[in-house]
Amino acid sequence: MTTSCFIEVDHYQVGKHSEPVSGDAFLSQKVGDRDRVISVLADGLGSGIKASVLATLTSSMALKFVSVDTDIEKTAGIMMDILPVCSERRIGYSTFTIVDIDSAGDTRIIEHDNPPFMLIRNGRLAEVRKTTIDLGCREGVPGERQLSSAHLRCRFGDRIVFFSDGVNQSGMGRPNMPLGWGTDEVGLFVTEEVGRNPHISARDLARRVVERAVANDEHASKDDTTCGVIYFRRPRRLLVVTGPPFSKRNDSLMASTLEGFQGRKAVCGGTTARIISRELKREVTLDLANVSGDIPPGSTMPGIDLVTEGTITLAKVAELLEQGRKPEDLPRNPATAMVSHLLNSDVIHFLVGTRINEAHQDPNVPVDLDIRRNIVKKVRDLLDSRYLKETELTFI
């Protein structure tokens, strides 16, 4: 592992058909500045609100314990002692998978009753040595409690795929899969997807797995269905430029920074777009293809991947990120396009001009649009904490 390798973590989830919430929970966290990543997938017993609460409790406990350097095996044992037991089935109320990755790629994975994780290496399923850990008996629970433990040294290009039983048990009872899709077939599907698109993102691969599982259930999920993917790869970079520089003498600096950036490029703000257009001598064209009632239309400019209006669009972007909305499930407009660009990038640079835009001094403009940089800071904080992106903020 090198500093040029980025650890992308993402998941996709669909709740059981007709239930208001999913009974699975997926949480991830970067720990401090150590480039350590912890991810937890928990599957609450049953479905609906009760299962959701139990899964959220399980994943939250695991994340907290492991992040303060409690031994991962000890963490799992503590959780199994704390979690309640179903009075009828005499089994624990939640299953889980815990993944702990350090900056060198050393990875520990603990599983309790979830389907086994998969390691995709060089486009194929790789064999993984696992150890069974006996935790002894618990009063009122028949049989030995066991964990599965694995220790890996992950490499550039590796993928770790893990999921709830809503994936491998999807389609159960259908003539062509009476026992469900099956773990082996899930593995075959994953390797075929990677073979078709060797650079498929963690987000897109997780979505493809869940969408196929839902299709197996004839598009009415019989169980909560979640897939998480961790992908070790080169980072995808995005530069977001918004707001005119404090000094007009820096207009050319902003434009040259944008032009020389290696990665995708987005410009937010009409004034900003006009500055870039003037300095780089590129025409800006209004784009009315995806007009939305509450979001101003975007524009196009040669060499720029996305051009949008400024603070109104960015405020909507912050709202969508905070709500965890999936852009592919929403109407196409400049805000959802920006969310898609952000989620499909790993290292995101914000270059923010600090000149006050007179258009936003009108008392009728909402308070949250008052200062552009505060909105950008909110977007950045969400990307850092919730989506595990690497971000950089520069004022000009």
C-alpha positions as CSV (number, residue, x, y, z in Angstrom):
1,M,0.0,0.0,0.0
2,T,1.2,3.5,-0.9
3,T,-0.1,7.0,-0.3
4,S,-1.4,7.0,-3.9
5,C,-3.9,4.2,-3.0
6,F,-7.3,5.4,-1.9
7,I,-9.6,3.2,0.1
8,E,-13.1,3.7,-1.3
9,V,-16.0,2.5,1.0
10,D,-19.6,2.6,-0.1
11,H,-22.8,0.5,0.1
12,Y,-26.2,0.2,-1.4
13,Q,-29.4,-0.8,0.5
14,V,-33.0,-1.6,-0.1
15,G,-35.4,-2.3,2.7
16,K,-37.9,-5.2,2.8
17,H,-40.9,-4.5,0.6
18,S,-43.7,-2.7,2.4
19,E,-41.5,-1.9,5.5
20,P,-40.9,1.8,6.3
21,V,-37.2,1.4,7.2
22,S,-34.5,-1.1,6.6
23,G,-33.5,-3.6,9.3
24,D,-29.9,-3.5,8.1
25,A,-27.4,-0.8,9.1
26,F,-24.1,0.1,7.5
27,L,-21.7,2.5,9.2
28,S,-18.2,3.6,8.3
29,Q,-15.7,5.9,9.9
30,K,-12.2,7.2,9.3
31,V,-10.2,7.4,12.5
32,G,-8.3,10.6,13.1
33,D,-5.5,11.3,10.7
34,R,-4.2,7.8,10.6
35,D,-5.9,6.7,7.3
36,R,-7.6,4.0,9.3
37,V,-11.0,2.9,8.0
38,I,-13.6,1.0,10.0
39,S,-16.8,-0.4,8.4
40,V,-19.7,-2.3,10.0
41,L,-22.6,-4.1,8.5
42,A,-25.3,-5.3,11.0
43,D,-28.5,-7.2,10.2
44,G,-31.2,-6.9,12.8
45,L,-33.4,-9.9,13.4
46,G,-36.6,-9.7,11.4
47,S,-37.5,-6.5,9.7
48,G,-39.0,-3.1,10.2
49,I,-38.4,-0.6,13.1
50,K,-37.3,-3.2,15.7
51,A,-34.7,-4.7,13.4
52,S,-33.5,-1.2,12.4
53,V,-33.0,-0.2,16.0
54,L,-31.1,-3.4,16.8
55,A,-28.9,-3.2,13.7
56,T,-28.1,0.5,14.4
57,L,-27.3,-0.3,18.0
58,T,-25.0,-3.1,16.9
59,S,-23.1,-1.1,14.2
60,S,-22.8,1.9,16.5
61,M,-21.3,-0.1,19.3
62,A,-18.9,-1.9,17.0
63,L,-17.7,1.4,15.4
64,K,-17.2,3.0,18.8
65,F,-15.3,0.1,20.4
66,V,-13.0,-0.5,17.5
67,S,-12.3,3.2,16.9
68,V,-10.8,3.5,20.5
69,D,-8.6,0.5,19.8
70,T,-10.5,-2.1,21.7
71,D,-9.4,-5.5,20.2
72,I,-11.7,-6.4,17.4
73,E,-12.3,-9.9,18.7
74,K,-13.0,-8.6,22.2
75,T,-15.3,-6.0,20.7
76,A,-17.4,-8.8,19.1
77,G,-17.5,-10.8,22.3
78,I,-18.7,-7.8,24.3
79,M,-21.4,-7.0,21.8
80,M,-22.7,-10.6,21.8
81,D,-22.9,-10.4,25.6
82,I,-24.8,-7.1,25.5
83,L,-27.2,-7.7,22.7
84,P,-30.6,-9.2,23.7
85,V,-31.7,-12.7,22.8
86,C,-34.9,-13.5,21.0
87,S,-37.2,-15.2,23.6
88,E,-38.8,-17.5,20.9
89,R,-35.9,-18.4,18.6
90,R,-33.1,-18.3,21.3
91,I,-30.8,-16.5,19.0
92,G,-29.1,-13.1,19.1
93,Y,-31.0,-10.1,17.8
94,S,-28.3,-9.0,15.3
95,T,-25.6,-10.5,13.1
96,F,-22.6,-8.4,12.0
97,T,-19.5,-8.0,9.9
98,I,-16.7,-5.7,11.2
99,V,-13.9,-4.6,8.9
100,D,-10.9,-2.7,10.3
101,I,-8.2,-1.4,7.8
102,D,-5.0,0.5,8.7
103,S,-2.9,2.7,6.5
104,A,-0.7,-0.1,5.4
105,G,-3.6,-2.2,4.1
106,D,-3.5,-4.6,7.1
107,T,-7.1,-5.7,7.4
108,R,-9.0,-7.6,10.1
109,I,-12.5,-8.9,9.5
110,I,-14.8,-10.4,12.1
111,E,-18.0,-12.0,11.1
112,H,-20.9,-13.3,13.2
113,D,-23.6,-15.2,11.3
114,N,-23.5,-12.9,8.2
115,P,-22.8,-14.4,4.8
116,P,-19.0,-14.8,4.3
117,F,-17.2,-11.8,2.8
118,M,-15.4,-12.1,-0.5
119,L,-12.0,-10.9,-1.6
120,I,-11.7,-10.0,-5.2
121,R,-8.1,-9.9,-6.4
122,N,-7.0,-9.6,-10.0
123,G,-10.6,-9.9,-11.0
124,R,-11.1,-13.3,-9.4
125,L,-12.3,-14.6,-6.1
126,A,-9.3,-15.2,-3.8
127,E,-9.1,-17.8,-1.1
128,V,-9.1,-16.4,2.4
129,R,-7.8,-18.2,5.4
130,K,-10.3,-17.8,8.3
131,T,-10.1,-18.8,12.0
132,T,-13.1,-19.8,14.1
133,I,-13.2,-18.3,17.5
134,D,-15.2,-19.9,20.3
135,L,-16.7,-17.5,22.8
136,G,-18.3,-20.2,24.9
137,C,-22.0,-20.5,25.9
138,R,-24.4,-17.8,27.0
139,E,-27.1,-18.6,29.5
140,G,-30.4,-19.2,27.7
141,V,-28.8,-19.6,24.3
142,P,-28.2,-23.2,23.0
143,G,-24.8,-24.1,21.5
144,E,-21.4,-22.5,21.3
145,R,-21.2,-18.9,20.2
146,Q,-18.6,-18.5,17.4
147,L,-17.0,-15.8,15.3
148,S,-15.1,-16.0,12.1
149,S,-11.8,-14.0,11.9
150,A,-9.6,-13.2,9.0
151,H,-6.4,-11.2,8.7
152,L,-5.5,-9.9,5.2
153,R,-2.8,-7.7,3.7
154,C,-4.8,-5.9,1.0
155,R,-3.2,-4.7,-2.2
156,F,-3.8,-2.1,-4.9
157,G,-6.8,-3.2,-6.9
158,D,-8.3,-5.5,-4.2
159,R,-12.0,-5.4,-3.4
160,I,-13.8,-6.6,-0.3
161,V,-17.4,-7.4,-0.8
162,F,-19.8,-8.2,2.1
163,F,-23.6,-8.3,2.4
164,S,-26.6,-9.3,4.4
165,D,-28.5,-12.5,3.8
166,G,-31.1,-10.6,1.9
167,V,-28.6,-10.8,-1.0
168,N,-27.7,-14.5,-1.1
169,Q,-31.2,-15.6,-0.1
170,S,-33.0,-13.5,-2.7
171,G,-35.2,-15.4,-5.1
172,M,-35.7,-18.2,-2.6
173,G,-38.6,-20.4,-3.7
174,R,-38.4,-19.6,-7.4
175,P,-38.2,-22.6,-9.7
176,N,-34.7,-21.6,-11.0
177,M,-33.3,-20.9,-7.5
178,P,-35.4,-22.8,-4.9
179,L,-32.7,-22.2,-2.1
180,G,-32.1,-18.6,-3.2
181,W,-29.4,-16.9,-5.2
182,G,-26.6,-18.5,-3.2
183,T,-23.3,-17.2,-2.1
184,D,-21.4,-18.9,-4.9
185,E,-23.6,-17.3,-7.5
186,V,-23.2,-13.9,-5.9
187,G,-19.5,-14.4,-6.2
188,L,-19.8,-15.3,-9.8
189,F,-22.0,-12.3,-10.5
190,V,-19.5,-10.0,-8.8
191,T,-16.5,-11.3,-10.7
192,E,-18.5,-11.0,-14.0
193,E,-19.3,-7.3,-13.2
194,V,-15.7,-6.6,-12.4
195,G,-14.6,-8.4,-15.6
196,R,-17.0,-6.2,-17.6
197,N,-15.8,-3.0,-15.9
198,P,-12.4,-3.5,-14.2
199,H,-12.6,0.0,-12.7
200,I,-16.2,-0.1,-11.4
201,S,-16.5,2.0,-8.3
202,A,-17.4,0.5,-4.9
203,R,-20.7,2.5,-5.0
204,D,-21.7,1.1,-8.4
205,L,-20.7,-2.5,-7.7
206,A,-22.7,-2.5,-4.5
207,R,-25.7,-1.1,-6.3
208,R,-25.5,-3.7,-9.1
209,V,-25.4,-6.5,-6.5
210,V,-28.5,-5.2,-4.6
211,E,-30.4,-4.4,-7.8
212,R,-29.8,-8.0,-9.0
213,A,-31.0,-9.4,-5.6
214,V,-34.1,-7.2,-5.8
215,A,-34.8,-8.5,-9.3
216,N,-34.5,-12.0,-8.0
217,D,-37.4,-11.2,-5.7
218,E,-39.3,-9.9,-8.7
219,H,-38.7,-6.3,-7.6
220,A,-40.4,-6.8,-4.2
221,S,-37.6,-7.5,-1.7
222,K,-38.5,-10.3,0.7
223,D,-35.8,-9.2,3.2
224,D,-33.7,-6.2,3.9
225,T,-30.9,-6.2,1.4
226,T,-27.5,-4.5,1.8
227,C,-24.1,-4.8,0.1
228,G,-20.9,-3.0,1.1
229,V,-17.8,-2.8,-1.0
230,I,-14.3,-1.6,-0.1
231,Y,-12.1,-0.9,-3.1
232,F,-8.3,-0.1,-2.9
233,R,-7.4,2.0,-6.0
234,R,-6.0,5.2,-7.4
235,P,-8.0,8.2,-6.2
236,R,-10.4,10.0,-8.6
237,R,-10.0,13.8,-8.2
238,L,-12.5,16.6,-8.5
239,L,-11.9,20.4,-8.4
240,V,-14.9,22.5,-7.5
241,V,-14.4,26.2,-8.1
242,T,-17.0,28.6,-6.7
243,G,-17.2,32.4,-6.1
244,P,-15.1,35.2,-7.5
245,P,-11.7,35.8,-5.9
246,F,-11.5,38.6,-3.3
247,S,-9.1,40.5,-5.6
248,K,-9.8,40.7,-9.3
249,R,-6.1,40.3,-9.9
250,N,-6.5,36.7,-8.9
251,D,-9.1,35.9,-11.6
252,S,-6.3,34.6,-13.9
253,L,-4.9,32.5,-11.0
254,M,-8.3,30.9,-10.4
255,A,-8.7,30.1,-14.1
256,S,-5.1,28.7,-14.6
257,T,-5.6,26.5,-11.5
258,L,-8.8,25.1,-13.0
259,E,-7.2,24.6,-16.4
260,G,-4.2,22.8,-15.1
261,F,-6.0,20.5,-12.7
262,Q,-5.6,16.8,-13.4
263,G,-9.1,15.3,-12.8
264,R,-12.7,16.3,-13.2
265,K,-13.7,20.0,-13.0
266,A,-16.8,21.8,-11.8
267,V,-17.7,25.5,-11.7
268,C,-20.4,26.7,-9.4
269,G,-21.8,30.3,-9.8
270,G,-22.7,32.5,-12.7
271,T,-20.1,35.1,-11.9
272,T,-17.5,32.5,-11.5
273,A,-18.4,30.9,-14.8
274,R,-18.1,34.3,-16.5
275,I,-14.6,34.8,-15.0
276,I,-13.5,31.4,-16.2
277,S,-15.0,32.0,-19.6
278,R,-13.3,35.4,-20.0
279,E,-9.9,34.2,-18.7
280,L,-9.8,30.9,-20.7
281,K,-11.6,32.4,-23.7
282,R,-14.3,29.7,-23.7
283,E,-18.0,30.2,-24.4
284,V,-20.6,29.5,-21.7
285,T,-23.9,28.1,-23.0
286,L,-27.1,27.9,-21.0
287,D,-28.3,24.3,-20.6
288,L,-32.1,23.9,-20.4
289,A,-32.1,20.1,-20.9
290,N,-32.7,19.3,-17.2
291,V,-34.6,22.3,-15.7
292,S,-36.0,21.9,-12.2
293,G,-38.5,24.2,-10.5
294,D,-36.3,25.0,-7.4
295,I,-32.9,24.7,-9.0
296,P,-31.5,27.2,-11.5
297,P,-30.5,25.8,-14.8
298,G,-26.9,24.8,-15.4
299,S,-24.6,25.7,-18.3
300,T,-21.9,24.0,-20.4
301,M,-18.3,25.1,-21.2
302,P,-15.7,23.3,-23.2
303,G,-13.2,21.4,-20.9
304,I,-15.4,21.7,-17.8
305,D,-17.4,18.6,-16.6
306,L,-20.2,20.6,-14.8
307,V,-21.2,24.2,-14.7
308,T,-24.0,25.2,-12.2
309,E,-25.5,28.2,-10.5
310,G,-23.8,29.0,-7.1
311,T,-25.2,29.2,-3.7
312,I,-28.8,27.9,-4.3
313,T,-27.5,24.8,-6.0
314,L,-24.8,24.2,-3.4
315,A,-27.3,24.6,-0.6
316,K,-29.4,21.9,-2.3
317,V,-26.3,19.7,-2.6
318,A,-25.7,20.0,1.1
319,E,-29.3,19.1,1.8
320,L,-29.1,16.0,-0.4
321,L,-25.9,14.9,1.1
322,E,-27.2,15.3,4.7
323,Q,-30.3,13.3,3.8
324,G,-28.3,10.5,2.2
325,R,-30.3,10.8,-1.0
326,K,-29.1,8.7,-3.9
327,P,-28.7,11.0,-7.0
328,E,-29.7,8.2,-9.4
329,D,-33.1,7.9,-7.7
330,L,-33.8,11.7,-8.1
331,P,-34.8,13.9,-11.1
332,R,-31.7,15.0,-13.1
333,N,-30.8,18.6,-12.4
334,P,-27.6,20.5,-11.6
335,A,-27.8,19.8,-7.9
336,T,-28.2,16.0,-8.3
337,A,-25.5,16.1,-11.0
338,M,-23.1,17.8,-8.5
339,V,-23.9,15.2,-5.8
340,S,-23.2,12.4,-8.3
341,H,-19.8,14.0,-9.2
342,L,-18.9,14.4,-5.5
343,L,-19.9,10.8,-4.6
344,N,-18.0,9.4,-7.6
345,S,-14.8,11.2,-6.6
346,D,-12.4,10.4,-3.8
347,V,-10.2,13.5,-3.4
348,I,-12.2,16.7,-3.7
349,H,-10.6,20.1,-3.8
350,F,-12.6,23.2,-3.2
351,L,-11.3,26.6,-4.5
352,V,-13.6,29.2,-3.0
353,G,-13.6,32.9,-3.9
354,T,-14.2,35.3,-1.0
355,R,-15.6,38.3,-2.7
356,I,-19.1,39.0,-1.4
357,N,-21.7,38.5,-4.1
358,E,-24.0,41.5,-4.0
359,A,-26.9,39.4,-5.2
360,H,-27.0,37.6,-1.8
361,Q,-27.4,40.8,0.3
362,D,-31.1,40.9,-0.4
363,P,-33.0,40.4,2.9
364,N,-35.4,38.1,1.0
365,V,-32.6,35.6,0.3
366,P,-32.6,32.8,2.9
367,V,-30.0,33.0,5.7
368,D,-28.3,29.8,4.6
369,L,-27.4,31.5,1.4
370,D,-25.8,34.5,3.1
371,I,-22.2,33.4,2.9
372,R,-21.0,31.0,0.2
373,R,-18.1,29.6,2.1
374,N,-20.2,28.4,5.0
375,I,-22.2,26.3,2.6
376,V,-19.0,24.9,1.1
377,K,-17.7,24.1,4.6
378,K,-20.9,22.2,5.4
379,V,-20.6,20.2,2.1
380,R,-17.0,19.5,2.9
381,D,-17.8,18.3,6.5
382,L,-20.4,15.9,5.2
383,L,-18.1,14.5,2.6
384,D,-15.3,14.0,5.2
385,S,-17.4,12.5,8.0
386,R,-20.3,10.7,6.3
387,Y,-18.8,9.7,3.0
388,L,-15.2,9.2,3.9
389,K,-13.9,11.5,1.2
390,E,-10.6,13.3,1.3
391,T,-11.1,17.0,0.9
392,E,-9.1,20.2,0.7
393,L,-10.4,23.7,1.0
394,T,-8.6,26.8,-0.3
395,F,-9.8,30.4,-0.2
396,I,-8.8,32.9,-2.8
